[in-house]
Amino acid sequence: MAARLFGYRSLSSRLKKVPAKCRHTSGSKAAERISEGLAHISQTWGEGTELVSAFYNPAMVSNRDLCMLVVSCFADLRRKEVADLPEQAESVQPLRLLDATAATGLRAMRYALEIGQGELGKIVACEVTAPAAAQLCRNIQENGLVHQVEAVCADSIEFMRQSGSASFDVIDIDSCGTASPLLSAAVQAVSDGGLLCITSTDGRALCGMDPDPKTAVKRYGGRALRSRGYSKELGLRLLLNAVTFRAKEHDWLAEPLAPLWQDYYATTFVRIRKSSKVSHKFSAHDLQNTSIVHQCVRCSSFFVSPAASTGMESAGICPECEAPLCTGGPFFGGSTWNEAFVQQLLTKCQAKQMTGICSWRKLTGMLSALSSELRDIPLSYSVKKLQRSFQVHTLALDKYRASLHRLGFHTSHHHATPDGLKTDASNQVVFDMLRARANLEPPRKAALKSLASKLR
């Protein structure tokens, strides 16, 4: 059920679709050669579907393509920033990159082969298990990258801590599950103005669907809410809040560049600022960027407020249907993406100059959807759930947006929620709009007439 819900197939079902010509059988083991982008790797299988070497996940191809695009744009951005400083115009250094969860090393090798020459320096690929690290070394040799990609067999958390502060300009984290344990060490190991590429595949916990409701609190420091129209956006903001909290411990600034939800996982790109001037600015505004949400347990009403002003105490009664309110968060309530950087990504998508990336269409669609979102408005309504509350006939999302625009409010969608409605209108205005429509089309069920007839 969970596999169907989050849109991925089991390992055995994916193996059945591997063409026979891609497998080279030797004795009781099968060696599978996989090409992605400009790199290729080998995987070794034992009896049945037992994996002997590191795991390759074909469902993450678009995620790896996105990381190639973001790091390439980040290299262009750093070069431009250094060029704008006259005293440092001739000191542009290649970026130092760490693949903290290397596995097969495919991601690290794609960085080396697909990012422009001179943009990246030494790349370190870290893998904790000895068999996987041995396969990683063989893959590096087969791709002819021994002099650029260094394989390390070590625990990535200890490796980042022992490497010291500001050891890498880019740190890529794509863990099998939550990325939370690696965040603190990554924030310390990245350089001033460096980039963290964070992918967390525990979508169930981020969306509040884990059997243990405290899982998100343990991992990200905030409560996720299940089955809400904004569950995925709240999951992204919980991940961002965890990163900003780790940076806040050292009085550093975490600047989100582009958070995206794909399929069953969250990906975010965050820049860490460590200079004293920026840190002082951050200290004056960090509490305003931490928010909580009070959500009605019956209808779709929710109310977002700064965590510093309300805290996590009980929120009381919903003013629309008089049901109890539950509390979610704390989460990152500020702007989640950088407009100039996202436009830079879109420009590069349109040019399609990077060889190796095959999912240009998907990346362009996701980034275009992200660029049209309201940056400073956290969370969104689900139009389907709103209409279900009032039992009115289905109406297109654009109709509701047009109504709010005529009232002088701003609206947008959310890239991870097809029927998401983000707006700066108050909850009362949104519900009055639905009540006005319910008066024109009386509810189909008498049990909800009291909610529909409550006009203000």
Order of alpha helices (4+ residues) and beta strands (2+ residues): alpha-alpha-beta-beta-beta-alpha-beta-alpha-beta-alpha-beta-alpha-beta-alpha-beta-alpha-alpha-alpha-beta-beta-beta-alpha-beta-beta-alpha-beta-alpha-alpha-beta-alpha-alpha-beta-beta-alpha-alpha
